[in-house]
Amino acid sequence: MVSDQAVCPPSWQVMFRILYRFLALLARLAVRSGRSKDLEIFVLRHQLTVLRRQVDRPSINDDDRTLLGAIAAALPRRLREGWIVTPETLLRWHRRRIARRWTQPNRRPGRPSIDAVVALAVIMVVAV
């Protein structure tokens, strides 16, 4: 009985495995939906424009945060690898945005002050 190793030399086995993995990768890419591909391309293009705006650390404005957050919600986690922001950063932006939206304006404690005209009218009524 002849073993598999005798039929195929080791170099051919390595080449076959590499070819197999490459074809499997191509098959996965072909099956992926066009929507997720379009979103990923859109994100990459947007990240490129953001990075072109600065030299050192990327300065991301609110519009960038909104766009990246919305696209991150639509894409699966595995397609978000290599982004300029991490999932923790996205969550921090979300928490800050919610806090800004629901934070009430600062007020002084106690009863609000009344207008001087109203105070004078009250004094006149009490004096009568």
N, C-alpha and C positions, 0 to 999 in steps of 0.2 A: 504494500500500500504506500502511495506517495503522499507526503504531507503537503499542505498548502504552501509552506515556505519554499519547498523545492520547486514548485511550479512557478511562483512569482518571486523574483528577487526582492529584497527589502526596499530597494530604491523605488521600485514600481509600486509597492504597497503604500509608501509615503506619498507618492504622486497621486495615486488613486484616492487616498484620504483627503488630500488637499483639493483635488478636483471635486470630490463629493461635497465637501463643505462649501466650496464656492458655488456649486449648482444649488445646494440647499438655500444658501443666502439669496441667490437670484430668485428662487421660487418664492421665498418669503417676501421679497420686495415686490414681486409681481402680484402677490395676493393682497398686499396692503391696500387699503382704500385710497382712492384719489383725494378724498377730503383731508385725511390726515397728512398726506404728502403735501398738499397745497398749504395747509396750516404750518407745517414744519418749514417749508420754503419761505413762507411769509415771515415767520418768526426769525429765521436766519437773516433775511434781508433787513428786517427792522433792527436786529442787533448790530448788524454791520453799519447801518446809518448812525446808530447811537454811538458806536465806538469810533466812528470817523469824526464825530463832533469834538472829541477831546483827545488829549495826549496821554495823560496819566490815568487816573481812576475814572471810570465811567460816571458821569453825572446824569442820573435818570430823573426826568421830571414826572409830574402826575399823569400826563397823557401816556408816557411810556409805561408807567406802573399799571395803569388801567388796561392797556392793550396786552401787556405780558400776562397779567392776571387772568384776563378773559380767555386768552389762548391756552394758558396753562390748565384752565378748567376743562377745555375741550379736548386736549391731547392726553393720551395715556402717559403715565409717569416715565415709562422707559424711553419715550421719545423726547423727554425734556432733559436728557443728559447733555452736558456741554453748553448749557445756557449760561449767560453772563450773571444770572441770579440763581440762588439755591431755593429749594422749597421752603426753607426756614425764612428766607428773605421775603418770599411771597406772603407767607403767613404773617410776618411782622407788618408788612404794608397793609394787609387786610385789617389787622387789629387797630392800627393807627387810623385808618380811614373810618372804621366803625366808631372809634372813640371820638373822632372829630365830628362825626355826624350826630352822635347822640349826647355830646357834652353840652350841658346847659350853660348859658352865659353866667359869669360870676356876678352875684348880687350881694349887697351888704346884708348882714343879718338883722333881723328885727322888722318892725313895721316900716313901710316905705314913707318917705317924707311927703308932706302935702304942700300944695302950691301956696304962695304967700297970700294971694287974693282969697282963697278958700279959708285960710286961717283968720284973716281979717273979718270975713263974713261970719264965721263961727263966733268970734269975739263980739261982734255987733249984735248977734242974735241972743247970746248969753247975757249981754248987758241990758237988753230991753226987758 
